[in-house]
Amino acid sequence: MLISPSTDLKVLLTSSRPFNFELGKPSGSLPSLHNNPYSWSKVSSVIYLDSPVGVGLSYSGNESDYVTGDLKTASDSHSFLLKWFEIYPEFLTNPFYIAGESYAGIYVPTLSYEVAKGNLDLQ
């Protein structure tokens, strides 16, 4: 159970399709609100990230940002994480996980590599 946002684990959840985040099993009917006892939000604070640029609600004022690929997406997502932790440094010591589905099977490992490489550069 979620105890405190200041101490709980953080999860970065990525999706490669717009408006595709689901916190429960799809039912095939019209959307409705219901309690999901197995929701990730019961045990963590979730950061939802639409990537690459242009997916979902993500955008850029620079047209060249829309020319992307797996490595560029990982680099952009890593930049996002660095900025997020710069704004919220109180979460730096919390456990942190990166997760996703579908094509995130490519994005998650490439982003994880960027994070690990960045951590090595700091040492």
N, C-alpha and C positions, 0 to 999 in steps of 0.2 A: 504494500500500500504506500502511496505517496505520502511522505512525512513532511518534507520541506523543500521548496524549490532551491533553497540555498545549499542543500546537502544531497539531494537526489541525483541520480545519474542523468546525463544529457544524451539524447539521441538525435542525430541529424538524419532525417528521413528524406530521401531524394526520390523524385519521380521524373520519368522522361516523357510523360504525357500530360497535357493540361487537365487540371481539375480531376486528377485520378486518385487522390488520397482517400483511402477508406480505412476507417478504424474498426471495422467489423466485417462480417461476412455479407456479401451482396445478396439481396433477396429477390431481385428481379421486379419488384413493385416500385411504386412511387416512393421517393425519399420520405423518411419520417425519423424523428428522434427517438432513441431508445437507449437504455443503459446497456453497456457492453462490459460485463464483469472481467473480460480478458483484455481490455484496452491497454495499449502501451502507456497511455496517460495515467493509468493507475499506479505505475511503478517508475515513471520517468517524466521529465519535461522534454517535450518533442519540439525540435526546430524543423519546420517544413520548408524545404528549399525546392523551388521550381528551377530546373536547369536542363539544358543549357539556356542561355539568354534567348528570350522570345517564347519560351514554353510557359504555359499557364499565365500567371500575372507578372512574370519577370520581363523586364524591358531595358533598353539602353537608348540614350539620346545619340549615341555614336553608331552609325550604320555599320561600320566595320566590325563591331562586336558580334554581329549576327553571322559572320563567317566563323564557323566553329568546328570543332572535332573533339574527339575524346580527350586528348591531352589539354586542349584549350579549356574544355569544360572543367577538367580537374583543377587546372590552374585558377580559373575564375572562382570555383567553389572554395578552393583553399584561400583565396583572397577574401572571400566572404567570411570564412571562419575566422581568419586573423582579425578582420574588422569587428566581427561580432564579439570576440573575446577581448578586443581592445575597449569596446564600449561596456562590456559586462565582465570585468576582470575577476569579480567575486566568484565566478564559476570555473575558473582555471583549474582548481584543485579537485573538481568533481569528476567521477568516472565519466568517460565519453565514448560513445559508440556511433558508428556510421552504418546505416542500413538503407535498403531500398528494394525494389522489385523490378522485374522485367529487365530492361536495358541497364538498370542500375547495377546489374551483374558485371558491367564494364566500368561504369562510373565509380562505384564504391571502391574497387581495388586501385584504380588510377588515382582517386582522391586520397585514399589511405597511403599510397606511395608518396604523394606530394606532402602529406602531413608528416610522415616519418622522415622524409628527406629534409623538411624544414626543421624538425626537431634535432636532427643530426647537425644541421648548419648552426644551430644555436649553441651547441656544446663546444 
